[in-house]
Amino acid sequence: MTKYYYIYILTNKHNRVLYIGVTNNLIKRVWEHKNKINNNSSFTRRYNIDKLVYYE
């Protein structure tokens, strides 16, 4: 079974901070960021990072 992974870049609403992540379920991960669920990173919480700007 082949797994596919995504590299994604998120920012905050002012587009001043970038966050780069890797996941195998992009839709779920972006939803988690937007809803502040399973977000153990104090960096993303501190800067309110939840807007997807790029993925590959």
C-alpha positions in Angstrom: 0.0 0.0 0.0 1.5 3.3 -1.1 1.1 6.3 1.3 1.1 9.8 -0.1 2.4 12.7 1.9 1.8 16.5 1.5 4.0 19.4 2.4 1.9 22.4 3.3 2.4 26.0 4.2 0.0 27.9 6.5 -0.1 31.5 7.6 -2.1 33.8 9.8 -4.8 36.2 8.7 -2.2 39.1 8.4 0.2 36.9 6.3 3.1 37.7 8.5 4.0 34.3 9.9 4.6 31.0 8.0 4.3 27.5 9.2 5.5 24.5 7.2 4.2 21.0 7.9 4.0 17.5 6.5 1.0 15.2 6.7 -0.6 12.2 5.0 -4.1 13.6 5.4 -4.2 17.2 4.3 -7.9 17.9 4.6 -8.0 16.6 8.2 -4.8 18.4 9.2 -5.9 21.8 7.9 -9.3 21.3 9.6 -7.5 20.6 12.9 -5.5 23.8 12.5 -8.6 25.9 11.8 -10.6 24.4 14.7 -7.6 24.3 17.1 -7.9 20.6 17.6 -4.9 18.4 18.3 -2.7 21.4 18.0 0.2 20.7 20.3 2.4 23.4 18.8 2.5 26.5 20.9 3.9 28.3 17.8 0.7 27.8 15.8 -1.5 28.6 18.8 0.5 31.8 19.6 0.3 33.2 16.1 -3.2 31.9 15.2 -1.9 30.1 12.1 -4.8 28.5 10.2 -4.9 29.7 6.6 -3.6 27.3 3.9 -1.5 29.1 1.3 0.3 26.2 -0.5 0.5 22.4 -0.6 2.2 19.9 -2.8 
